[in-house]
Amino acid sequence: MNNIAKSFSPLILREIYKMNIFLTVLISLIALFFLFIFKNSAILILFMTLKSVFYIFTVTFSLSAILEFCAVKFPNDIIKFRIWRYGTSFCTSIILQMLLWPFFAYMANIVWSFYDIELIMTFLMEAFFIAFLVLLLQDFAILRLAKTQTELENSKLQLRTAEAENLLLKQQIHPHFLFNSLNTLKALYKKDLALGEHYLIQLAGFLRAAVTLNDSMVTTLREELDFCQNYLEMQKIRFGEALEWNIKINDPNMLKFSVPTFSLQPLAENAIKHNRFTKQQPLKIKIEQKEQYISVSNTMNLKESGETSLKSGLANLAERCFICSGNEIIINNDGVTFSVSFKINTDENHNY
């Protein structure tokens, strides 16, 4: 319960209300049993049982209201939360005991006095015990449901991870990419041996990185940029002046932090795949790091069928960014430039 706001929920409150009713019935039956055992009068049994029912019901729901109030009042301060909750709960239990006893004692014809120290101590001990029992059961309910919720969230996260990894595998090194690359390499060797050799080096680096990173959910920004740069170098050789790209890193220290594997290259690939571009109207791709974010932007001249298939790749990236760091991707489209940004994970306690 380090974060009360996350541990406390309406579901937990409903469970506590159910527990209150159960506890009221249980303690009332126990009180009724002992009153019968000691062969008290019918009037005494009736009113003392009513007193037990009313007292337990009032205490349990009052302590539930205190719990809810403290959870809202001190959502991130566990010390103040506990001091206020426990202090107010014990005081409330004692006050309710002292308020209810005179009325029901009078109805049951019980003679008593506030000067009876032994009786007063019995009241205080009973009030303290009841408050302690209710608080203990409330904490048990909160911890049990919080644990259940955590296990459920972990199961969902594992499922989402598996689904995202499956989509990731489908997006890696498609056969048509290799086919296009080999055709480009063949054509280059016929026209320009040196350029063909350069292309082959870039392709080898790209494939090596793809195999190396294949089993990793995350990689460093430096490795991801190198991988993307290999890809862009090959595409630049293939399309020539029709494609322009540049990478800008404002803070080199960010290169050591992590991003989802295969996060930048698919964005560059989408830009090439879904836009029309020529030497006169080139496609411009820019990869830029600003503070804790990395963005990929490109000029827009969409093909007719480009928009539909673009969504699945972005959904996959959004899923993986959320799994790795809990952050959402940021998409901007003003009709002239399309950009996707996501946060670089600088947290050492990342979620993978």
Secondary structure, 3 states (H helix, E strand, C coil): CCCHHHHCCHHHHHHHHHHHHHHHHHHHHHHHHHHHHCCCCHHHHHHHHHHHHHHHHHHHHHHHHHHHHHHHHCCCCHHHHHHHHHHHHHHHHHHHHHHHHHHHHHHCCCCCCCCCHHHHHHHHHHHHHHHHHHHHHHHHHHHHHHHHHHHHHHHHHHHHHHHHHHHHHHHCCCHHHHHHHHHHHHHHHHHCHHHHHHHHHHHHHHHHHHHHHCCCCEEEHHHHHHHHHHHHHHHHHHHHHHEEEEEEECCHHHHHCEEECCCCHHHHHHHHHHECCCCCCCEEEEEEEECCEEEEEEECCECCCHHHHHHHHHHHHHHHHHHHHCCCCEEEECCCEEEEEEECECCCCCCC
